[in-house]
Each structure stands twice: as structure tokens, then as C-alpha cells.
Amino acid sequence: MRLLATLVAALSAAECVLASPVPITLSPRTPNALARRQRQHLSTPKVTADISSLGDAVNLVVGKGGGKSVNTVGNSGNFSSTSSTGDDDHSKSKGSGATAHTQYSANWSGAIVYGTDLKMVTGTLSVPLPRVPSGGSSDTFYGASAWVGFDGDSNCPDTILQVGIDFNIQNGTVSYDAWFEWYPDYAYNFVGFPLHAGDVVTLTATATNTTSGLVIIENKTTNQNVMHTFVGEEQPLCRTSAEWIVEDYSVGGGLVDMCDWGRATFTNCEAQQASGSTASLSNATVYDITDDGELMTDCSTSGSNTVTCEFTG
């Protein structure tokens, strides 16, 4: 009975360490615009409407389908929605011979799968070593995030449940953060959870219902795990999409300068529906980041459980 009571207490805690005697606490909110916890995800990715200047950088094939809504950035920096007409779906040929539908974004790169009543999304990756991009200045702060989560695309732009890691570099100093977020609330860091380049981490988000869930980060290298439980969130999830994303994240309302992370690969990717069925990556929509018409990433899916994003900027 004592063991059962201890387990129940651990699972009901807001955040805890599962394999370490050192407790993990949350960073408090702060007006410090440079703090990671002040970072807001932009929820729906900023979709780049004009990709004509990419030229031969990608192999575009006109696909079948009706017009779709895309999100563009107006002069105010906020989202505005415009509808394109005609058959405007694109697909990008991958080296494996498979074809995945591709979108172009200012801040998201990776893969999205769609389903009904999605319950769990997970993926494992090696923590990247961030570098100053070619032509960059060592004095500048560069960063990026890798995360898994639910919703947040144009089908459900008002909410997102996600868990991930940041990797940053400035003045030769590399830093990492582990965090979670139920948008539109801010993201919060786990404090005292160390990360290092090459650590193998598994990110898992579970939606127990539309307003409650659980996120876990497992550091397989250090055998230390952290978790956070959400209960009764005000903004309900749609649970219609699951994501594996490398993001140019936002601090203080603007995107940070993106670091060169080399190649980030999510393995053992799985998106499970409440029925127990699994959404297949073979039907994923792949996102790549563009900046003023320049392709900054090259993302692809491989087999049924791998997503790879390479920095090309």
C-alpha cells in the first residue's frame, strides 16, 4: 500500500523527477524578454506564401486538391489568413522515392500527421550541438527548439500541447533548456534537468482529454526523467494533428536568429489515437523553413517512424 500511495502521489504531482533524488521545479514567469520561459510559440506556423524564388532548391510537383488556407504575416507581425485558389498542394520528392506533402514556413520544420482523437505522440532524438551559422557573429544569440506535440497548425491554431528542448549558442557558450507548454499560456522550463550534446532524449506528450494531459522528457543517457501534468486547461485541444518539429522559436514577439543544428533526427516516432490505432508518417505533411525565399531546412520522413531535419541556411 505504501508503494501504491507513493506512485499515485508522483503521478499527480505537477512536475517531478522520476529517476533522480533532486526535485525539478518550474521557472516562474518573468518580464525578462530574453528568458526562455517568456518565449511564446506562435502556435500556427507562419506559412511562407511566396516560394517562387526557391528555384531549383526544391523539386515541386503540382498535386491534386482544392484550395486551402495559408497563414501569412501582415505588416503588424500578426497572422492574417488568406485563401488560395485552384490546385495548389505541393509535394517534395524525397531520397527514398517516397513523396510527402510539403509546406513552407517561417518558423516550423518537421512533420505533421493528422487523425481523430489523437492521444499520444512521442519521438526520440540526440540532443543537437548548436553552432553559429555560416557568416554569423559569435556575439549574436542563436537558438532553435525540437519538440513533439498536438495541434497548433492551421486546422487548430488557438491551442497546442507540446514538450521539447531548446539549444542555443552565444559568445561560444552553448546552453540548453527543457520545457513544456499548453498554448496560449507561456512555455515553462524544467530547472535542474541538465542536457548535453549527444544525450539521447525521448519526448512524449499524452492528452488524457481535451483539457488535461501529461508530458515527459526521458534522458536515456543520464537516466533522469521529468514530467508535468496539466489539469483543466482553459483552451481545449482539438487532438487532430501530431507534430515532430524543429522550430525557430519566438522570444518577446520576434523569432530568434536560428542556430545551425546540423541534422536533427526524430526516431521511434509514434502518434496514437484514442482507439489504439496509429497515424502513419507515410501520410505526413512535411514543413521546411524559408527566410526571404531562401530554403533554411531540408526535412523528410523515412519509413514509418523517422523524421529528419537538416539545417541548410
C-alpha positions as CSV (number, residue, x, y, z in Angstrom):
1,M,0.0,0.0,0.0
2,R,2.8,2.4,0.7
3,L,4.3,1.8,-2.7
4,L,0.9,2.4,-4.4
5,A,0.4,5.6,-2.4
6,T,3.8,6.8,-3.4
7,L,3.2,6.1,-7.1
8,V,-0.2,7.9,-7.1
9,A,1.4,10.9,-5.4
10,A,4.2,11.0,-8.0
11,L,1.8,10.8,-11.0
12,S,-0.5,13.5,-9.6
13,A,2.3,16.0,-8.9
14,A,2.6,19.0,-11.3
15,E,6.2,18.2,-12.0
16,C,8.6,15.7,-10.6
17,V,11.8,13.8,-11.2
18,L,11.2,10.1,-12.0
19,A,14.7,8.9,-11.7
20,S,16.6,11.4,-9.6
21,P,16.5,12.4,-5.9
22,V,16.8,16.1,-6.9
23,P,13.4,17.8,-7.3
24,I,12.7,19.6,-10.5
25,T,10.9,23.0,-10.1
26,L,9.4,25.4,-12.7
27,S,10.8,28.7,-13.7
28,P,8.5,31.5,-12.6
29,R,7.1,33.9,-15.1
30,T,9.3,36.9,-15.6
31,P,9.2,40.1,-17.8
32,N,12.7,39.3,-18.9
33,A,12.3,39.2,-22.6
34,L,15.5,37.2,-23.1
35,A,14.3,34.4,-20.8
36,R,13.3,31.1,-22.5
37,R,10.2,30.9,-20.3
38,Q,8.9,34.2,-21.7
39,R,9.0,32.6,-25.1
40,Q,5.7,32.1,-26.8
41,H,5.2,29.7,-29.6
42,L,3.5,31.3,-32.5
43,S,1.0,28.4,-32.5
44,T,0.1,28.2,-36.1
45,P,3.4,28.2,-38.1
46,K,4.0,31.3,-40.2
47,V,3.5,29.9,-43.7
48,T,5.5,31.4,-46.4
49,A,3.2,32.2,-49.3
50,D,5.8,33.1,-51.9
51,I,8.2,30.3,-52.7
52,S,8.8,31.2,-56.3
53,S,12.4,32.4,-55.6
54,L,13.5,29.0,-54.4
55,G,14.1,27.9,-57.9
56,D,15.8,24.6,-58.2
57,A,16.3,24.3,-54.4
58,V,13.3,22.0,-54.2
59,N,11.5,19.8,-56.6
60,L,7.9,21.0,-56.7
61,V,5.1,18.8,-58.2
62,V,1.6,20.1,-58.6
63,G,-0.7,17.8,-56.8
64,K,-4.5,17.3,-56.8
65,G,-6.7,19.0,-54.2
66,G,-8.8,22.1,-53.6
67,G,-7.8,25.5,-52.4
68,K,-6.5,25.7,-48.9
69,S,-6.0,28.4,-46.3
70,V,-2.5,29.6,-45.6
71,N,-1.3,32.0,-42.9
72,T,0.8,34.9,-43.9
73,V,2.4,37.6,-41.8
74,G,1.0,41.1,-42.2
75,N,2.8,44.3,-41.5
76,S,1.7,44.2,-37.9
77,G,3.5,40.9,-37.4
78,N,0.2,39.2,-36.5
79,F,-1.3,36.3,-38.5
80,S,-3.7,37.1,-41.3
81,S,-5.5,34.3,-43.2
82,T,-5.8,34.2,-46.9
83,S,-7.3,31.6,-49.1
84,S,-5.5,30.4,-52.3
85,T,-7.5,29.0,-55.2
86,G,-7.0,26.2,-57.6
87,D,-4.9,23.1,-57.2
88,D,-2.1,24.5,-55.0
89,D,-0.9,21.5,-52.9
90,H,2.7,20.7,-53.3
91,S,4.8,17.6,-52.7
92,K,8.5,17.2,-52.4
93,S,10.3,14.1,-53.7
94,K,12.4,12.5,-51.0
95,G,15.6,10.5,-51.5
96,S,13.8,7.3,-50.5
97,G,11.5,7.6,-53.5
98,A,8.5,8.4,-51.3
99,T,6.6,11.6,-51.7
100,A,5.4,13.7,-48.8
101,H,3.2,16.8,-49.0
102,T,5.3,19.9,-48.2
103,Q,4.5,23.3,-46.8
104,Y,6.9,26.2,-46.3
105,S,7.0,28.1,-43.1
106,A,9.0,30.9,-41.4
107,N,9.3,29.0,-38.1
108,W,8.4,25.3,-38.3
109,S,10.3,22.5,-39.9
110,G,9.5,18.8,-39.5
111,A,6.4,16.6,-40.0
112,I,2.7,16.6,-39.1
113,V,0.3,13.8,-39.2
114,Y,-3.5,14.1,-39.0
115,G,-6.0,11.9,-37.2
116,T,-9.0,11.8,-34.9
117,D,-8.9,11.9,-31.1
118,L,-5.1,11.7,-31.1
119,K,-4.0,10.7,-27.6
120,M,-0.2,10.2,-27.6
121,V,2.8,11.5,-29.6
122,T,6.4,10.5,-29.0
123,G,9.8,10.7,-30.6
124,T,13.5,10.2,-29.6
125,L,16.4,12.3,-30.7
126,S,20.0,13.0,-30.0
127,V,20.5,16.5,-28.5
128,P,22.0,18.7,-31.2
129,L,25.2,20.8,-30.8
130,P,24.2,24.3,-31.8
131,R,26.7,26.3,-33.9
132,V,26.9,29.8,-35.3
133,P,25.6,29.7,-38.8
134,S,27.9,30.5,-41.7
135,G,28.5,34.2,-41.9
136,G,27.1,34.8,-38.4
137,S,28.6,36.7,-35.5
138,S,29.7,34.9,-32.3
139,D,28.2,37.9,-30.3
140,T,24.7,37.1,-31.6
141,F,22.3,34.8,-29.7
142,Y,21.3,31.9,-31.9
143,G,18.8,29.2,-31.0
144,A,16.3,26.6,-32.1
145,S,13.8,24.1,-30.5
146,A,13.0,20.5,-31.1
147,W,9.6,19.3,-29.8
148,V,6.7,17.0,-30.1
149,G,3.1,18.0,-29.6
150,F,-0.6,18.2,-30.6
151,D,-2.4,20.8,-32.7
152,G,-1.3,24.3,-33.4
153,D,-1.4,24.1,-37.2
154,S,-4.0,25.9,-39.4
155,N,-6.7,23.4,-38.5
156,C,-6.5,24.2,-34.8
157,P,-4.5,27.4,-34.4
158,D,-5.7,28.5,-31.0
159,T,-4.1,25.8,-28.8
160,I,-1.1,23.5,-28.7
161,L,0.3,21.0,-26.2
162,Q,4.0,20.4,-26.6
163,V,7.2,19.4,-24.9
164,G,10.7,19.9,-26.1
165,I,14.2,21.2,-25.7
166,D,16.0,24.4,-26.8
167,F,19.6,24.5,-27.9
168,N,21.3,27.9,-28.1
169,I,24.7,29.5,-28.5
170,Q,26.2,32.9,-27.9
171,N,29.8,34.0,-27.4
172,G,30.9,30.4,-27.7
173,T,28.7,29.3,-24.8
174,V,26.2,26.5,-25.5
175,S,23.0,26.3,-23.4
176,Y,20.0,24.0,-23.3
177,D,16.5,24.2,-21.8
178,A,13.9,21.5,-21.3
179,W,10.4,22.9,-21.4
180,F,6.7,22.3,-21.8
181,E,3.7,24.4,-22.9
182,W,-0.1,24.4,-23.3
183,Y,-0.5,27.4,-25.6
184,P,-1.7,30.1,-25.3
185,D,-0.1,30.0,-21.9
186,Y,3.7,30.6,-21.8
187,A,6.2,27.8,-22.0
188,Y,7.9,26.9,-18.8
189,N,11.4,25.4,-18.2
190,F,12.2,22.4,-16.0
191,V,15.0,23.6,-13.8
192,G,17.8,21.3,-12.7
193,F,17.4,19.0,-15.6
194,P,20.8,19.0,-17.4
195,L,21.2,18.4,-21.1
196,H,24.3,17.9,-23.2
197,A,25.1,17.5,-26.9
198,G,24.7,13.8,-27.8
199,D,22.3,13.0,-25.0
200,V,19.5,10.7,-26.2
201,V,16.1,12.0,-25.1
202,T,12.6,10.8,-25.6
203,L,9.8,13.4,-25.7
204,T,6.3,12.2,-25.1
205,A,3.0,14.2,-24.8
206,T,-0.2,12.5,-23.8
207,A,-3.7,14.1,-24.0
208,T,-5.9,12.4,-21.4
209,N,-8.8,14.5,-22.7
210,T,-9.1,17.9,-24.4
211,T,-8.2,19.9,-21.3
212,S,-5.8,17.6,-19.4
213,G,-2.6,15.8,-20.3
214,L,0.9,14.7,-19.3
215,V,4.3,15.4,-20.8
216,I,7.5,13.5,-20.1
217,I,11.1,14.0,-21.1
218,E,13.4,11.0,-20.6
219,N,17.1,11.5,-20.8
220,K,18.2,8.0,-21.7
221,T,21.9,8.9,-21.4
222,T,21.7,10.2,-17.8
223,N,18.7,8.1,-16.7
224,Q,16.9,11.2,-15.5
225,N,13.3,11.9,-16.4
226,V,10.9,14.8,-15.8
227,M,7.2,15.2,-16.2
228,H,4.4,17.7,-15.9
229,T,0.7,17.2,-15.5
230,F,-1.9,19.5,-17.0
231,V,-5.4,19.6,-15.5
232,G,-8.4,21.7,-16.6
233,E,-6.7,23.9,-19.1
234,E,-8.9,26.7,-20.3
235,Q,-8.1,26.3,-24.0
236,P,-9.2,22.8,-25.2
237,L,-7.2,20.8,-27.7
238,C,-8.6,19.6,-31.0
239,R,-6.4,16.5,-31.0
240,T,-6.4,16.4,-34.8
241,S,-2.7,16.7,-35.5
242,A,0.5,15.4,-34.1
243,E,3.9,17.0,-34.8
244,W,7.7,16.4,-34.7
245,I,9.2,19.9,-35.2
246,V,12.5,21.7,-35.2
247,E,11.4,25.4,-34.7
248,D,12.9,28.8,-35.0
249,Y,11.2,29.9,-31.7
250,S,10.0,33.3,-30.7
251,V,11.2,35.5,-27.8
252,G,9.5,38.8,-27.0
253,G,7.3,38.6,-30.0
254,G,10.1,38.0,-32.6
255,L,11.9,35.0,-33.9
256,V,15.4,34.4,-32.6
257,D,18.3,34.1,-35.1
258,M,18.3,30.4,-35.9
259,C,21.4,28.4,-35.0
260,D,23.0,25.8,-37.2
261,W,22.0,22.5,-35.5
262,G,23.4,20.3,-38.3
263,R,21.0,17.4,-38.5
264,A,18.2,16.5,-36.1
265,T,16.5,13.2,-36.4
266,F,13.4,12.0,-34.5
267,T,13.3,8.2,-34.3
268,N,10.7,5.9,-32.9
269,C,8.1,8.4,-33.8
270,E,4.6,7.4,-33.0
271,A,1.2,9.1,-32.9
272,Q,-1.6,7.1,-31.3
273,Q,-5.3,7.7,-31.4
274,A,-7.7,7.0,-28.6
275,S,-8.9,3.9,-30.4
276,G,-5.4,2.5,-30.2
277,S,-4.7,2.9,-33.9
278,T,-1.5,4.6,-35.1
279,A,-1.4,7.5,-37.5
280,S,1.2,6.8,-40.2
281,L,4.1,9.0,-41.1
282,S,3.7,7.9,-44.7
283,N,0.8,10.4,-44.9
284,A,2.7,13.2,-43.1
285,T,2.9,16.8,-44.2
286,V,6.5,17.9,-44.2
287,Y,7.4,21.5,-43.3
288,D,10.6,23.4,-44.3
289,I,11.6,26.8,-43.1
290,T,12.3,29.6,-45.6
291,D,13.7,33.0,-45.0
292,D,13.1,35.7,-47.7
293,G,12.8,32.9,-50.2
294,E,15.9,31.0,-49.1
295,L,15.4,27.4,-48.0
296,M,16.8,27.1,-44.5
297,T,16.0,23.4,-43.8
298,D,15.6,20.1,-45.6
299,C,13.2,17.8,-43.8
300,S,12.0,14.4,-44.7
301,T,10.3,11.3,-43.4
302,S,11.8,7.8,-43.7
303,G,9.9,4.6,-43.2
304,S,7.1,4.7,-40.7
305,N,8.8,6.2,-37.7
306,T,11.6,8.6,-38.6
307,V,11.7,12.4,-39.2
308,T,14.9,14.2,-40.2
309,C,15.5,17.9,-40.4
310,E,18.8,19.3,-41.6
311,F,19.9,22.9,-41.3
312,T,20.8,24.2,-44.8
313,G,20.8,28.0,-44.2
